[in-house]
């Protein structure tokens, strides 16, 4: 194969096709868009799964006013003959699936027949509302300037020309910009005599920024008015409206005014192979770049997503992996700001949620009811909304679906692959580093492995003191306990298996550390809070007696591990005492 360039960070369809970039053919996405009866289509997918490139492809397919052609400057007035469409982009599709016999000529007839409005909000992630609104105004200004030929002749009435110039001079008020999508739609329809196509990329980017930076109400209000003005009751001007984002934002009325938009999340069978790379596409890529022997390892790192009924790989990670000379398997899909909500999950969640996180990090699955319409306000307080957010955002995958007698739908959820697991690991590591310096953390882990309980107790006590307020510790030490377990799960792999809250002997232990090498030290650990009218020493004795009487070490013995320590970790407020069974 003539080795082509890999489009790392490149999402302009024309550039990829004309400048010898490798392109995984997703052109039948166009066919599926046309075939859907919905005028307005919302396609939520995780970040960096090819949304911008697919919308760019739609732009070049539909566009009847190419930016690289001279504009017609005529004296067209309302009611006169519109400017005929013209498009030189047809050749971009000549070798793609949309142009082959199976697609049908009815699709090719639509090439270059509609003006296009294309706005991408993916780079609007400002820390305050004023900066966010300014960038939105600049975005709208840029789109209006692309169509400044509308100012020529008599296409616009004098008031409309004044409105147009206010936007391009950044002098419009909030209402002017909220109405800008609708106005441009009408202007283009009048000029070309053809319905326009609206493409909105990553519409919820500024909404997530607003949620994280305390201007949520302002951005929700703007986006609701902006989108509804342009997409509601504009059927006489609108051919198609295609919107992408990470998820469908619910209960904020962003889409409530629209006339039955088609919403196809990653749970839907529609469009299931149009974002991300399929197994066959990845196999072809690895073959073309002479790394097919690495397929199994690539699969463990970047596979695991399931869109509809199709297994999907992360395209951003695959492209970056192939582009590197060393072909290094590592996490490429990491963005600290986008992981903020996951950090909220780990730091604020209750006992049940943290137990479920332990299961996920251990490689097991959990079953949850998933809501496709995300309630952003509830993510901090409603665990179901949080699990839905993690699934739609690409931090989890769904494996099985179940519907109960009441038609409630449940999905089994798991961490997709090693790359995403690394994201969780980095978040937990950052959490621990905030509480205890990295060198001490290493010493604490070394003390566990070597059985130095005195050193372990000293550093663990420092961690507890730094982690929780007295109010938290006065209630229940579960937050410390579960954070500690997740840390052990991640740091002691792969030489040790860490289990929690499992049956062994005649009861359920809190933590068991199982070495892969049976000659090494194994642990059973029991956490206990000092109750009212109880001393630290009596609590220690109670915990040790419980472990001995219920024979918690049974599972370790059955695995052939004979070197075993049983530890009682007792909390009295923020004070910690650790004792081992004699």
Secondary structure in CASP SS format (residue, H / E / C, confidence):
PFRMAT SS
TARGET T0000
AUTHOR 0000-0000-0000
METHOD secondary structure of the structure
MODEL  1
X C 1.00
X C 1.00
X C 1.00
X C 1.00
X E 1.00
X C 1.00
X C 1.00
X C 1.00
X C 1.00
X C 1.00
X C 1.00
X C 1.00
X H 1.00
X H 1.00
X H 1.00
X H 1.00
X H 1.00
X H 1.00
X C 1.00
X C 1.00
X E 1.00
X C 1.00
X C 1.00
X C 1.00
X C 1.00
X C 1.00
X C 1.00
X H 1.00
X H 1.00
X H 1.00
X H 1.00
X H 1.00
X H 1.00
X H 1.00
X H 1.00
X C 1.00
X C 1.00
X C 1.00
X C 1.00
X E 1.00
X E 1.00
X E 1.00
X E 1.00
X E 1.00
X C 1.00
X C 1.00
X C 1.00
X C 1.00
X C 1.00
X C 1.00
X H 1.00
X H 1.00
X H 1.00
X H 1.00
X H 1.00
X H 1.00
X H 1.00
X H 1.00
X H 1.00
X H 1.00
X H 1.00
X H 1.00
X E 1.00
X C 1.00
X E 1.00
X C 1.00
X C 1.00
X C 1.00
X C 1.00
X C 1.00
X C 1.00
X C 1.00
X C 1.00
X C 1.00
X C 1.00
X C 1.00
X E 1.00
X C 1.00
X C 1.00
X C 1.00
X C 1.00
X C 1.00
X C 1.00
X C 1.00
X C 1.00
X E 1.00
X C 1.00
X C 1.00
X C 1.00
X H 1.00
X H 1.00
X H 1.00
X H 1.00
X C 1.00
X C 1.00
X C 1.00
X H 1.00
X H 1.00
X H 1.00
X C 1.00
X C 1.00
X C 1.00
X C 1.00
X C 1.00
X H 1.00
X H 1.00
X H 1.00
X H 1.00
X C 1.00
X C 1.00
X C 1.00
X C 1.00
X C 1.00
X E 1.00
X C 1.00
X E 1.00
X E 1.00
X E 1.00
X E 1.00
X E 1.00
X C 1.00
X C 1.00
X C 1.00
X C 1.00
X C 1.00
X C 1.00
X C 1.00
X C 1.00
X H 1.00
X H 1.00
X H 1.00
X H 1.00
X H 1.00
X H 1.00
X H 1.00
X H 1.00
X H 1.00
X H 1.00
X H 1.00
X H 1.00
X H 1.00
X H 1.00
X H 1.00
X H 1.00
X H 1.00
X H 1.00
X C 1.00
X H 1.00
X H 1.00
X H 1.00
X H 1.00
X C 1.00
X C 1.00
X E 1.00
X C 1.00
X C 1.00
X C 1.00
X H 1.00
X H 1.00
X H 1.00
X H 1.00
X H 1.00
X H 1.00
X H 1.00
X H 1.00
X H 1.00
X H 1.00
X H 1.00
X C 1.00
X C 1.00
X C 1.00
X C 1.00
X C 1.00
X H 1.00
X H 1.00
X H 1.00
X H 1.00
X H 1.00
X C 1.00
X H 1.00
X H 1.00
X H 1.00
X H 1.00
X H 1.00
X H 1.00
X H 1.00
X H 1.00
X H 1.00
X H 1.00
X H 1.00
X H 1.00
X H 1.00
X C 1.00
X C 1.00
X C 1.00
X E 1.00
X E 1.00
X E 1.00
X E 1.00
X E 1.00
X E 1.00
X C 1.00
X C 1.00
X C 1.00
X H 1.00
X H 1.00
X H 1.00
X H 1.00
X H 1.00
X H 1.00
X H 1.00
X H 1.00
X C 1.00
X C 1.00
X C 1.00
X H 1.00
X H 1.00
X H 1.00
X H 1.00
X H 1.00
X H 1.00
X H 1.00
X H 1.00
X H 1.00
X H 1.00
X H 1.00
X H 1.00
X H 1.00
X H 1.00
X H 1.00
X H 1.00
X C 1.00
X C 1.00
X C 1.00
X C 1.00
X C 1.00
X C 1.00
X E 1.00
X E 1.00
X E 1.00
X E 1.00
X E 1.00
X E 1.00
X E 1.00
X E 1.00
X C 1.00
X C 1.00
X E 1.00
X E 1.00
X C 1.00
X C 1.00
X C 1.00
X C 1.00
X C 1.00
X C 1.00
X C 1.00
X C 1.00
X C 1.00
X C 1.00
X C 1.00
X C 1.00
X E 1.00
X E 1.00
X C 1.00
X C 1.00
X C 1.00
X C 1.00
X C 1.00
X C 1.00
X C 1.00
X C 1.00
X C 1.00
X C 1.00
X C 1.00
X C 1.00
X C 1.00
X E 1.00
X E 1.00
X H 1.00
X H 1.00
X H 1.00
X H 1.00
X H 1.00
X H 1.00
X H 1.00
X H 1.00
X H 1.00
X H 1.00
X C 1.00
X C 1.00
X C 1.00
X H 1.00
X H 1.00
X H 1.00
X H 1.00
X H 1.00
X H 1.00
X H 1.00
X H 1.00
X H 1.00
X H 1.00
X H 1.00
X C 1.00
X C 1.00
X E 1.00
X E 1.00
X E 1.00
X C 1.00
X C 1.00
X E 1.00
X E 1.00
X E 1.00
X E 1.00
X C 1.00
X H 1.00
X H 1.00
X H 1.00
X H 1.00
X H 1.00
X H 1.00
X H 1.00
X H 1.00
X H 1.00
X C 1.00
X C 1.00
X C 1.00
X C 1.00
X C 1.00
X C 1.00
X C 1.00
X C 1.00
X C 1.00
X C 1.00
X C 1.00
X C 1.00
X C 1.00
X H 1.00
X H 1.00
X H 1.00
X H 1.00
X H 1.00
X H 1.00
X H 1.00
X H 1.00
X H 1.00
X H 1.00
X H 1.00
X H 1.00
X C 1.00
X C 1.00
X H 1.00
X H 1.00
X H 1.00
X H 1.00
X H 1.00
X H 1.00
X H 1.00
X H 1.00
X H 1.00
X H 1.00
X H 1.00
X C 1.00
X C 1.00
X C 1.00
X C 1.00
X E 1.00
X E 1.00
X E 1.00
X E 1.00
X C 1.00
X C 1.00
X C 1.00
X E 1.00
X E 1.00
X C 1.00
X H 1.00
X H 1.00
X H 1.00
X C 1.00
X C 1.00
X C 1.00
X C 1.00
X H 1.00
X H 1.00
X H 1.00
X H 1.00
X H 1.00
X H 1.00
X H 1.00
X H 1.00
X H 1.00
X H 1.00
X C 1.00
X C 1.00
X C 1.00
X C 1.00
X E 1.00
X E 1.00
X E 1.00
X E 1.00
X E 1.00
X E 1.00
X E 1.00
X C 1.00
X C 1.00
X C 1.00
X C 1.00
X C 1.00
X E 1.00
X E 1.00
X E 1.00
X E 1.00
X E 1.00
X E 1.00
X C 1.00
X C 1.00
X C 1.00
X H 1.00
X H 1.00
X H 1.00
X H 1.00
X H 1.00
X H 1.00
X H 1.00
X H 1.00
X H 1.00
X H 1.00
X H 1.00
X H 1.00
X H 1.00
X H 1.00
X H 1.00
X H 1.00
X H 1.00
X H 1.00
X C 1.00
X C 1.00
X H 1.00
X H 1.00
X H 1.00
X H 1.00
X H 1.00
X H 1.00
X H 1.00
X H 1.00
X H 1.00
X H 1.00
X H 1.00
X H 1.00
X H 1.00
X C 1.00
X C 1.00
X H 1.00
X H 1.00
X H 1.00
X H 1.00
X H 1.00
X H 1.00
X H 1.00
X H 1.00
X H 1.00
X H 1.00
X H 1.00
X H 1.00
X H 1.00
X H 1.00
X H 1.00
X C 1.00
X C 1.00
X H 1.00
X H 1.00
X H 1.00
X H 1.00
X H 1.00
X H 1.00
X C 1.00
X C 1.00
X H 1.00
X H 1.00
X H 1.00
X H 1.00
X H 1.00
X H 1.00
X H 1.00
X H 1.00
X H 1.00
X H 1.00
X H 1.00
X H 1.00
X H 1.00
X H 1.00
X C 1.00
X C 1.00
X C 1.00
X C 1.00
X E 1.00
X E 1.00
X E 1.00
X E 1.00
X E 1.00
X E 1.00
X E 1.00
X E 1.00
X E 1.00
X C 1.00
X C 1.00
X E 1.00
X E 1.00
X E 1.00
X E 1.00
X E 1.00
X E 1.00
X E 1.00
X E 1.00
X E 1.00
X C 1.00
X C 1.00
X C 1.00
X C 1.00
X C 1.00
X C 1.00
X E 1.00
X E 1.00
X E 1.00
X E 1.00
X E 1.00
X E 1.00
X E 1.00
X E 1.00
X C 1.00
X C 1.00
X C 1.00
X C 1.00
X C 1.00
X C 1.00
X H 1.00
X H 1.00
X H 1.00
X H 1.00
X H 1.00
X H 1.00
X H 1.00
X H 1.00
X H 1.00
X H 1.00
X H 1.00
X H 1.00
X H 1.00
X H 1.00
X C 1.00
X C 1.00
X C 1.00
X C 1.00
X H 1.00
X H 1.00
X H 1.00
X H 1.00
X H 1.00
X C 1.00
X C 1.00
X C 1.00
X C 1.00
X C 1.00
X E 1.00
X E 1.00
X E 1.00
X E 1.00
X E 1.00
X E 1.00
X E 1.00
X E 1.00
X E 1.00
X C 1.00
X C 1.00
X E 1.00
X E 1.00
X E 1.00
X E 1.00
X E 1.00
X E 1.00
X C 1.00
X C 1.00
END
